[in-house]
């Protein structure tokens, strides 16, 4: 049976135990011409439950650092101890996954990159908006719920039930994502520092 790392680029953190690590991202790596418009750090946990076996089949957790400027995003994925193990670079027309051993995988979009790496759909495009407390443009937004300040707190988009909580000036500080498929249930928790 395939390990869960094939379910999510995020789970590569647990599979990339090379001795070397990437250096932490800095402002120059995002863009020399664009100011950083969003910088978030935090923790994530992913759990896959197999409905046919009635048990959890895999899980992974780690840390991340997200920087975006204009249409450019740099995402570092690290072990729970902080060693950067993979970097995702996204810019118009090109998305790259750089592993700590130097291996580079490329695709035309973040969604295509995830399909190439793990062979499945994952809410990569959604995360670019959800991390800001926004819905993805051009994708149906189902059953939206808002708080007293009219911020999205729960909705369904692209097959994912998204719960966003504890907003700060940049967006939600806590997320719960759920994709309830026929054979398995994928749960993702994201907590911002």
C-alpha positions as CSV (number, residue, x, y, z in Angstrom):
1,X,0.0,0.0,0.0
2,X,1.2,3.4,-0.8
3,X,2.5,5.6,2.0
4,X,0.6,8.8,2.6
5,X,3.4,10.9,1.2
6,X,1.9,10.2,-2.1
7,X,-1.3,11.9,-0.9
8,X,0.3,15.3,-0.2
9,X,3.4,17.3,-1.1
10,X,3.3,18.3,2.6
11,X,3.9,14.8,3.6
12,X,7.3,14.8,1.9
13,X,8.6,16.3,5.1
14,X,8.6,12.8,6.7
15,X,10.1,11.1,3.7
16,X,13.0,13.5,2.9
17,X,15.5,12.5,5.6
18,X,18.7,13.6,3.7
19,X,21.6,14.7,5.8
20,X,21.8,18.1,4.2
21,X,19.1,20.7,4.4
22,X,18.1,23.8,2.5
23,X,18.9,27.2,3.9
24,X,15.9,29.0,5.3
25,X,14.1,31.3,2.8
26,X,14.9,35.0,2.8
27,X,13.4,38.1,1.2
28,X,15.7,37.9,-1.8
29,X,14.5,34.4,-2.7
30,X,10.9,35.6,-2.9
31,X,11.5,38.7,-5.1
32,X,13.9,41.5,-5.3
33,X,11.3,43.7,-7.0
34,X,8.2,42.9,-5.0
35,X,7.5,43.5,-1.4
36,X,6.5,40.5,0.7
37,X,2.8,40.7,1.1
38,X,2.3,37.7,3.2
39,X,4.6,35.8,5.5
40,X,3.3,33.0,7.7
41,X,5.0,30.3,9.8
42,X,3.3,27.4,11.5
43,X,2.7,23.7,12.0
44,X,0.7,21.2,10.0
45,X,-0.6,17.7,10.6
46,X,-2.1,15.4,7.9
47,X,-4.1,12.2,8.7
48,X,-5.5,9.6,6.3
49,X,-8.2,7.3,7.4
50,X,-8.9,4.2,5.2
51,X,-12.7,3.5,5.4
52,X,-12.3,0.0,4.0
53,X,-9.8,-1.0,6.6
54,X,-11.5,1.1,9.3
55,X,-8.1,2.5,10.5
56,X,-5.7,5.4,10.1
57,X,-3.2,4.4,7.3
58,X,-0.8,7.3,7.6
59,X,0.0,10.6,9.2
60,X,2.6,13.2,9.1
61,X,3.4,16.5,10.8
62,X,5.9,19.3,10.4
63,X,6.5,23.0,10.2
64,X,6.2,25.4,7.3
65,X,7.2,28.9,6.3
66,X,5.2,30.7,3.6
67,X,6.3,33.8,1.8
68,X,4.4,35.4,-1.0
69,X,5.0,38.5,-3.2
70,X,2.8,39.2,-6.1
71,X,2.3,36.0,-8.0
72,X,5.4,34.4,-6.4
73,X,5.2,32.0,-3.5
74,X,8.0,30.2,-1.6
75,X,7.0,27.5,0.9
76,X,9.6,25.7,3.1
77,X,8.6,22.4,4.6
78,X,10.6,21.3,7.6
79,X,10.8,18.5,10.1
80,X,9.3,19.0,13.6
81,X,12.8,19.9,14.7
82,X,13.1,22.7,12.2
83,X,15.4,21.2,9.5
84,X,14.2,22.5,6.1
85,X,13.7,19.4,3.9
86,X,11.8,20.7,0.9
87,X,11.0,23.9,-0.8
88,X,8.2,24.7,-3.1
89,X,8.6,27.7,-5.5
90,X,5.6,28.9,-7.4
91,X,5.6,31.6,-10.1
92,X,3.4,32.0,-13.1
93,X,3.8,29.1,-15.5
94,X,6.3,27.2,-13.3
95,X,6.1,25.4,-10.0
96,X,9.1,23.6,-8.5
97,X,9.7,21.2,-5.6
98,X,13.3,21.2,-4.4
99,X,14.3,18.4,-2.1
100,X,17.1,18.7,0.4
101,X,19.2,16.4,-1.7
102,X,19.0,18.8,-4.6
103,X,16.5,16.9,-6.7
104,X,14.2,19.3,-8.5
105,X,10.7,18.4,-9.8
106,X,8.8,20.9,-12.0
107,X,5.4,21.4,-13.4
108,X,3.4,24.2,-15.0
109,X,1.2,24.8,-11.9
110,X,1.2,23.9,-8.2
111,X,-1.8,21.6,-8.8
112,X,0.1,19.8,-11.6
113,X,3.2,19.5,-9.4
114,X,1.1,17.8,-6.7
115,X,-0.5,15.4,-9.2
116,X,3.0,14.6,-10.6
117,X,4.5,14.0,-7.1
118,X,1.7,12.2,-5.4
119,X,-0.7,11.1,-8.1
120,X,-3.7,12.8,-6.5
121,X,-5.6,16.0,-6.2
122,X,-4.7,18.2,-3.2
123,X,-6.0,21.7,-2.4
124,X,-2.9,23.6,-3.4
125,X,-4.6,26.3,-5.3
126,X,-7.1,26.7,-2.5
127,X,-4.4,27.1,0.1
128,X,-3.1,30.2,-1.7
129,X,-6.4,31.9,-0.9
130,X,-7.6,30.1,2.2
131,X,-4.4,31.1,4.1
132,X,-5.7,34.7,3.6
133,X,-9.2,33.9,4.7
134,X,-10.5,34.1,1.1
135,X,-12.3,31.8,-1.2
136,X,-10.7,30.7,-4.5
137,X,-12.0,32.8,-7.4
138,X,-13.8,30.9,-10.1
139,X,-14.6,27.9,-8.0
140,X,-18.0,27.3,-6.5
141,X,-18.3,28.3,-2.8
142,X,-20.8,26.1,-1.0
143,X,-22.5,26.6,2.3
144,X,-20.4,29.6,3.4
145,X,-20.6,30.7,7.0
146,X,-19.3,34.0,8.3
147,X,-18.4,35.5,11.7
148,X,-19.7,38.8,13.0
149,X,-16.9,40.6,11.1
150,X,-18.0,38.9,7.8
151,X,-14.9,36.7,7.6
152,X,-15.3,33.2,6.2
153,X,-15.3,30.7,9.0
154,X,-16.6,27.5,7.3
155,X,-17.3,26.6,3.7
156,X,-16.9,23.9,1.1
157,X,-14.8,24.4,-2.0
158,X,-13.2,22.1,-4.5
159,X,-14.4,19.1,-2.4
160,X,-12.8,20.3,0.8
161,X,-14.7,21.3,4.0
162,X,-12.7,24.3,5.3
163,X,-13.0,25.6,8.9
164,X,-11.0,28.8,9.6
165,X,-10.7,30.2,13.1
166,X,-8.9,32.8,15.2
167,X,-8.3,35.5,12.6
168,X,-5.5,38.0,13.0
169,X,-4.5,40.8,10.6
170,X,-3.3,38.4,7.9
171,X,-6.0,35.7,8.0
172,X,-7.0,32.7,10.0
173,X,-4.5,31.3,12.5
174,X,-6.1,27.9,12.6
175,X,-7.5,25.7,9.8
176,X,-9.2,22.3,9.6
177,X,-9.5,20.8,6.2
178,X,-11.5,17.7,5.5
179,X,-11.9,15.7,2.3
180,X,-14.3,12.8,2.8
181,X,-13.8,10.5,-0.2
182,X,-15.5,7.1,-0.9
183,X,-12.5,5.0,0.3
184,X,-10.7,7.4,2.6
185,X,-10.9,10.6,4.7
186,X,-8.1,13.1,4.6
187,X,-7.8,15.6,7.5
188,X,-5.4,18.5,7.5
189,X,-4.8,20.8,10.5
190,X,-2.8,24.0,10.1
191,X,-1.9,26.3,13.0
192,X,-0.1,29.6,12.4
193,X,2.5,30.8,14.9
